[in-house]
């Protein structure tokens, strides 16, 4: 369809195009991801019957910046995975999904250990035999970063990973958001990040005593003044360098699918990172000419192409011989 051509059109339409209603009641479970500061995250779980639960593939989903377990794409994938007979865990990053009071710290693109804690919690509690993880945008960076950190010896139960439009090269992507054609996206993120930070200041006044969020004109400014300052980095450049999954892609040994659209308005996958992904036999990098950011809308019955592709990839790489 001509009106779906172009990265901005794809991105905006993909964000608002409705999915089928998710008619599943989740079980809410709280997972402590950092005992040092008591940080916790909220997971919404959809479990197959207990008799078959441990043997079915369990898919852990991680949303993007200022998203939540209720983001449209998360709900869309959940419906597809559930229909296939899988367990699904919709993870909220710390402070997301209405949990600002649960953690004194901020969330950021380097907290791959939070994803690892969620995986280990559920694999251990339910004796899960097959687990896969998938993330979008910021969540895609976290999933890809964790796959690299696990290196040559991931847990036997962790079978595959998928990263959709991952922010794997954080510095060029943050700078791309500040380009004139992307300022509406940047303002959207900045408004929500500022609101979230102000909530943290009210909830934890001792930790953030005296902090005034002055004029912040870019995501890089916010990461320099707030993210880096309160998350143990020396500045935005240090944060981007240490938190980008790009530096770890050579270490990935899990079967991993990466989806990236050439017309993504603000996520930049550098030629060097793409070459390193293509050189790793465990990574399948699929680049499309069109798709925007996290949209990948297509004509025909499969409107949300990335979601169907994600499910097909995991069915081929992570399901057991019995098809579940």
Buried (B, 14 or more C-beta within 10 A) or exposed (E): EEEBEBBBBBBBBBBEBEBEEBEEEBEEBEBBBBEEEEBBBBBBBBBBEEEEBBBBBBBBBBBBBBBBBBBBBBBBBBBBBBEBEBBBBBBBBBBBBEBBEBBBBBBBBBBBBBBBBBBBBBBEEBEBBBBBBBBBBBBBBBBBBBBBBBEEEBBEBBBBBBBBBBBBBBBBBBBBBBEEEBBEBBEEBBEEBBEBBEEBBEBBEEEBEEBEBEEBEBBBBBBBBBBBBBBEBEBBBBBBBBBBBBBBBBBBBBBBBBBBBEBBBBBBBBEEBBEBBBEBEBBBBBBBEBBBBBBBBBEEEEBBBBBBBBBEBBBEBBBEEEEB
